[in-house]
Amino acid sequence: MTTTTWTRELILRRRHLHAAIDHAAEKAPGEAARLRLDLYTITHDFDVHSVDRSELETGFDIIEHDVARAAA
């Protein structure tokens, strides 16, 4: 069970990233799998307090950039 506060904004952003990864998987399934693992990892790290919100958002930014590259 997590004690981390997931705001609506963070939840919606995480869901958006999952959808974008799904779309990228059509063109680059291997890259999409890596990105999905990255997303699960940073989410887990936030849940267990290994990273703070700012680090989570930075991780989301990096994943978002990589997803855009993979989907291009």
N, C-alpha and C positions, 0 to 999 in steps of 0.2 A: 504494500500500500504506500502511496506517495503522500508526502506532507508538503510537497511543492505546490505553490499557488500558480495554477495555469489560468491565465486571464483569457477572456473571450478572444482577444486579439491574437494571442499566441496559439490558441487552439485552431482558429481559422487559418492562420498562416501555415501551421503544420498540415492541416487538411489540404490546403492549396498545393503545398509541396508534394504531398502524396499523389494528388491528381496530375500534377505536372510530370512527375516521375512515371506515372502510368502512360502518359502520352509519349514521353521520350522512349519508353520501352519498345514502341512500335518500330523505331529506327535503330536504336542501339540497346538491345536487351542486356548485354553484359555491363555496359556503363550504367544503365538504369538499376541493375541489381546492386552495383557498388554504391550508387547514390542512396538507394533505399537503406542499405546497411549503415551508411553515414548518418542518415536521418534518424534511424532507430538508436544509433549509438549516442548522438548528441542529446536526443530526447531522454534516454535512460540516464545519461550523466547529469542532466538537469534534475531529473526525478530524485536521484540519490545525492544531490547537492555537491557533485564533483565540479560542476560549472555553475556560474550565476546567470542571471537573465541576460546580461550584456554579452557573455560568451555564447549563450544559446542563440541570441539574435545574430551574432557574427557567424556562427555555424550555419544558421538558416540562410544568411546572405551568400555564403560560399556555395552551399548546395544549390541555391536558386541560380547562381551564375553558372555552375556546372551543368545544371539541368537545361538551361537555355542553350548552352553549347552543344549538349548531346542531342537536343531536339532539332537543331539546325540542319 
